[in-house]
Amino acid sequence: MATSLSARLGLNLAALIEDSLDVGIVSYPANFGANYNFADGTGANQAKKIWTDTRTLTASATENLDLAGGLTDAFGAALTFTAIKALIVKADPANVNDVVLGGHASAAWVAPFAASTERVNVKPGGMIALVAPDATGYAVVATTGDLLKVLNSAGSTSVIYTIIIIGVV
């Protein structure tokens, strides 16, 4: 039996800003929502596979996630992503150090970054979500542009993070 994927991803904000006046209160409600639905396929708003994991990096540790052949799905099948439609990384709130993404020296996955040396820090308890629902997504180039470097920002304690990758194979 062939596997198929359907996924719904959303980010919603409901905020209220208030200020007291001489007489009364002025308020401004800020509401924002970004919702993405992915059907099974390879085009716009489509994806084929998902990879999820909660991982631990010891103090000062680094790992390279091979997006084109180094990961396996929940059923044990090897994943060779050709495009990433969504990447979510959430750092555990108990972390002391940041979880750092990007910056592999020779085969960096650079599609969402400006250059191979670029990095982004995910603060303890924080999260980053990159979504590319168009037909091309964030390209993965096997062998030369497929390694997502993840590192622990300091040598004091371990970090725990959860990662979700939705993509096309």
N, C-alpha and C positions, 0 to 999 in steps of 0.2 A: 504494500500500500504506500502511495506517495504522500509525503507530508505537505501540508499547506500552512500558510501563516496568515493570521489577521491580527492586527495590533492597533491599539488606540493609545495615544500619548497626549497628555494635556498639562498645561501649566495655567493656573488661574490665580489672580490676585484680587482681593477685595480689601480696600483700605479706606480709612476715613480720617481726613485732616480737619481739625476743628480749632477755632480761635475765639476767645472771648472778646466781645466788644463792650462798650459802656452799657449798652442795653441789648441783651441777647447774645446769641452765639452764631457765628457763621461756620458753615461746614462744606466740605467738598468730598464727595465720595469718588474714589478712583477705582474703577473696575476694569480688569483686563483679562482676556482669555485667549490662549493660543492652543488649538486642538488639532491633532493630526490623526488621520485614520489611514492605516496601511493595509491594503488588500494583498493577496498572494500574486506575485508577478515581478516583473523587472522594470516597469515603466514608472511614470510619475505617480506618486502616492502608493507605490507598491514595494514590497520587499519579499524575500524568500526565506530568510533564516534569522534566528535570534540566538545570541550567546549571552549567558548571564553567569556571574560568579561573585562571591564575596571572598576577598583575598587579604592576606596579611604579608606585609613587608617588614622584616626586622630592621633595626636601627641602621640607617645609611644604605639600605639595600636598594637594588635596582632590578627590574625585570623587563623583558621585551616581549610584548604580546604580538605574535606573528599572525596578522590578519589574513594572510593568504596561505593557510595550510597548517598553522600551529595550534588551532583551537578545535574543540569538538563540541557538538551540540548535546542536548539532553539525552539523545538516543545513541550517542557514541559515534556519530558520523563526523568525519573531518569537514571543517568549514574552510573554504577558500573564497573569501569575500573578494568581489571585484569592485564593489561600491558600498559605502556605509551611508545608510539613510538616517540613523540616529545613534548617538553615543551619549550615554548618561553615566556619570561617575559621581558617587556620593561618598564622602569621607565620614567615617564613624565619629560621632560627637565626642567620644572619649579620647580620640587622638590628641596628642600634644603637638605633633609635627604636621606639616602639610603633605598632601599627596600631590606629586608633580607629574604632569603629563607632557610628553614631547621631548624632542632634542636628541633622538638617536643619531649617532655619529655617521653611519654609513648607509643605512637603508630606511631612513625615517619616513613614516607615514606623514606627509606634509600637507595633504589636501586641506585640512581646516586651519592650518597655521600659515604664517607669512613666509617662513623659511624653516629649514631643517633644524636650526638652532633655537627656534622659538619654543617656549614652554608656557604652561598655565598652571598656577597653584590652586588646588582645591583645599580650602581651609577646613580645620576640624568642624564637623557637623555641616559643612557646606556641600554644594552640589554644582556641577556643570552639566548642561544639556546642549548638545549640538544637534540640530535637525536639518536635514536636506531632503525635502520630499520630492524634489524635481526628478526628472528621468535619470540624470547622471549621478546624483548624490555626491559624496566625497569619494573620489577615485582611490582605489587601492591598486598599486602596481607590484605584482609579485616579484620578489627578489630585490628590487631596487627601491621600493617605496611602500613597504608593508609592515614595518615594525613600529608599534606604539610603545614607546619607552614610558615606564611608570616607575617613579622613585620616591623614596622616603626622604624628605627634605633635611633631615638632621640625624645625628648619631645618638640621640638620647633614648628614644623608645621606638617600639614598633608602631606601624600604622595599619589600620584596617580600612578597606574600601569595598564598595559594591560597584560593579560595572555591568552595564547592559549595552549590547551592540545589536542593532537591527540593520540588516543589510541584504545585498544581492550577491548571490554566488553564481 
